[in-house]
Amino acid sequence: MMRRAILPALLLLAACDSPAKVAFQDASIALPDDPIDLPEGPGRDAVLENCTACHSPSTMLQQPKVSAEKWESIVGKMKKLYKAPVDDAAVPAIVGYMVHVQSLPEGER
């Protein structure tokens, strides 16, 4: 009786050492064009170079109005938590641009 239990247990253990049978495929997505462009302003180039790989202009322009300190925190979170490749030297320009853009009247954004 004991012999019958050992064979299935050995087969089960042997299967644990088998490599996983997983096949990965390359995939790509096509993002829709964003018809909105970022308005001119100081720091715009820093935003284009560091932020638009992940964020569309329309998404950036729809953010709630916050202080420069809050924007510094947001950019820091993007870098630290999400590993965004934001140049440290560009952070003040990004923050300044977002504060500037949020100060524009609605029709100029």
Secondary structure by P-SEA (a helix, b strand, c coil): caaaaaaaaaaaaaaaacccbbbbbbbbbbbcccccccccccaaaaaaacccccccaaaaaacccccaaaaaaaaaaaaccccccccccaaaaaaaaaaaaaacccccc
